[in-house]
Amino acid sequence: MTHYIRVDNSHEGITVISLNRPSAANALSTSLLDELQKTLKNLAYDTACRVLIIRGEGEKIFCAGADLKERAGMDHIEVRKTVSFIKETINQIENFPKAVIAAMNGSALGGGLELALACDLRIASATGKYGLPETSLAIIPGGGGTQLLPRLIGKAKAKELIYTARKISGIEAADLGIAQYAVDSEQVLHKAVELALEITKNGPVAVSAAKTAINGGINTDLTTGLVIEEKSYEATITTEDRLEGLRAFKEKRKPVYSGK
């Protein structure tokens, strides 16, 4: 049986999952999406996973987006179902209860970039190509791109990139704020792990609560956002980790967090 998702737990507290269709530019086939959804569901409840990194197999492509060869043989109803399947998966990443880093070791286009936009942080390959070129195919980004990109870089710049179907380099993506860092392709995963290790030093419940507060509050008014923040803060008060943090501060040592 072919596995389209590979899982690597070699770094403590960090799970790396790889989109494993390098011969098809890691395109989002229905089989890959199904396996990815099941993997994400399992990892959401895995306490050993504190940070999730998503990467693509191969050297040049993170993810080329929808599998257009597969889609060419579909009727209108099947296309709608497949677009919905992609959107479901991207929503699952957006709502994953732990920090998620996209290690874009190569180009990410269309649904591939939408998948990365749903992650919390992104590392780009300096020479990779990134964009939402759907309008050049007479469609629009259907996996959240028209909503995620404007929230990240502003409405006008997002419109420019989507209307023109422009593909930009990793360096440009970092300059615009689409990626946090742009590095050589072979250094992308290393940089992602380096960033993940910084996150794993901190309280897992706190990181999750911070994600809930930021994601929940960013799309609402300030007053509502502050209420969401308060509720998220309350979730950390009764944890063992909070007490461990206070003890470690008092004893001038590094805290050892259990995620409880």
N, C-alpha and C positions, 0 to 999 in steps of 0.2 A: 504493500500500500504506500502510495506517495504521500509524504508529509509536506504540506505547503507552509507550515509554521515550525520553526525550530526554536527550542527553549534552552537557554544556557543559564545555569545558576552558579557559575564558577566564582563570582564575586559575592562575598557575604552581604546580604541585604539587598542585592541588586539582581533583578531578573532581566536578561536580554532576550527578546524574541525577534527572530529574523523572518522576514517575508521571503519564502524559499521557492521562487520561480524565476531564477536568473535567466533561463533561456527565453522567458516571455517578459523580460524587463520587470519582473515582480508585479505584473498586472493583477488587478483585483478581480479574479475569476470568482464565480459563486462558490467553488470548492474552497478556495483560499479564504474567502470571507466567512464561510461557515466554520472553518477550523479556527480562524482568528477569534471569532465571537466566543467559541467554547473555551479557548485558551484564556481570554480576558475574564470570562466569568469565573473560572477556577482560580486565577491569580488574585482576583478581587478579595477572596476569602483566605488567601495564603499569607499567614503572618510573617513568613520568612521573606516575603517580597515587600520591601519598603519603598523601592524606586523601580519603575519599569522603564526600560529602554527599548525602543522599537527601531530596528535597522532593516536594511535590505541586503540580500545576498548579492555578491558580485562587486565589481569595482566602480562601475559607472552609473548605475541606476539605483536609487532608493525605491521608487515606485512610479511606474508610468501611468498610473490611474486605472480607469476602467479597462477591462479586457474587450477591446473593440472587435477583435476577431470573433470572440464568443457572442458578442452582442449583435453582430451582423446577421446571425442566423435566428434572431429572436423576432417575434411579432410585437406589436405595440404593448400588449398586456404584459408580456414577459420583460420588456424593457422597463416598464414602470415598476415591476416587482424588483428587478435588479437594482435600479436606482434607489428604491426604498431600502433594499438590503444594504447598500453602501452607506446610506444615511444612518441607518440603525447602528452599523458598526462604528461609524465616526462619532455618533452620540454616545456610544458605549465608552469610547476612549475619552471623550470630553468629560464624562461623568465618572470615570474610573476613580476610586476613592484614595488613590495614592499619587504621588508625583510621577508624571510621565514625560520622558525626554525622547524626542525624535532625533536619532542619529542618522542624518540624511547623507550617507556616504557617497551619494551620487545625485543625479537629477531627480526632481519630484515635480510631476506635472499633473494637472487636472485633479482627479480623485486622490492621487498620490500626495499632492500638496495639501489637499483638504484634510487628509488623514493626519498629516504633520501639524496642520493648524489646530487640530483638536487636542494636540499634546500641550503640556504646560510650557515646555521649553524646546528649542530647536537648535541643533548644530548643523551647519551647512558645509558642504564641500565648496571650497573657494571657486573651483572651476565648474561646478555643477550648474545646471539650468533649472530655474524654478519659475512656475507660472500657472495661470488658470486659462488655458488657450481654448476653452470650449466654444467661445463665440466664433472662432475660425471654422468650427464644425457645425455652425448654425444652431447651437444649443447654448445653455448657460450652465455655470457650475451648479450641480444639483446635489452635492454632498455637504452643503453648508458653507461653501466658499463665499457666496454673496453676503453671508452674515458674519462669518468668522474673520475674513480679511479686513473689512472696514473697521471692526472693533479693535483690530490689532494695529493698523497703520493709518486709520482715518478714512472717511468716506470718499473724498475726492481722489486720493492716490489709488485707493482700491478700484474706483470706477475706471481710472486711467488704465490700470493693468488689465482689468477684465474686458473693457470695451475694445482695447487694442490687441488682446490675446498675446501680449508681450511676454517673452521669456527673459528672465534676468539672471545674472550670475549670482553665485553664493555671496560674493563680496557685496553686491548691490542689495541682496536680500538682508544681509546683516546691517547695512547702512540704513535701510528702511525700517528695521525692527521686526522683520519677518523671522529672522534667525537671531539668536543671541550672540553666536560666534560663527565665523567662517574660517575654516582651517583646511590644510591639505587633506585630500580624500582619505589617505591612509591614517590620518590622525583623528578622524571624526569620532570613531568609537572610543578611542583613548580619551578624548576631551569629554565625551558624554559620561564615561565612567568616572572621570575626575570630578565632574560636577555632581554626579550621583553620590559619590563618596562624601562630599560636603554635606549633602542632604541627609544621608543615613546617620550622621553623627547626632542629629537632632531628634526630638521626640516624635515618633511616628503618628501618634494621635494628634499632636499639635500641627504637624505638616498637613494632615488630612483635614483638620478643622480650618486651617488657614486657606486651603484650597476651596473648601465649601464657602467660606466667608467671601473670598475674592470673586469666585465664579457667580455666587448668588447675588452679591451686591453690585457688581459692575453694570448690570443691565437694569438697575432700578434707581430710584431717587436716593439722595444721601441719607435721609431719615430712615427709610426702609433698610438701606444698606447697613446702617449702624445697628439696627435691631438684629439683622442677620449676623453681624459680627458678634454682638452680645451673646446670642444663642450659641454660636460656635465656640466662643470663649468658655461658656459655661460647661461645654462638653469636656473641657480639659481639667476643670477644677478638681474633680473627684478621682483623677487618675493617679496610679502609683508613680507614673513618670514625673508628674509635677512635683511630688514630694522628693523623688530622687534628684531632680534638678536643683531643688533648694538645698538638699544635703550636700550635693557635689559642690555647689557654690560656696557653702559654708566651710567645707573641708578642703577647698582649693584643689579639686581634682576633676578629672573628666567624668561626666555622668555616664552611666550605663543604662540605657533605656530599654524597656522590655515591650513597649507597645501596649501596656495595660494601664 
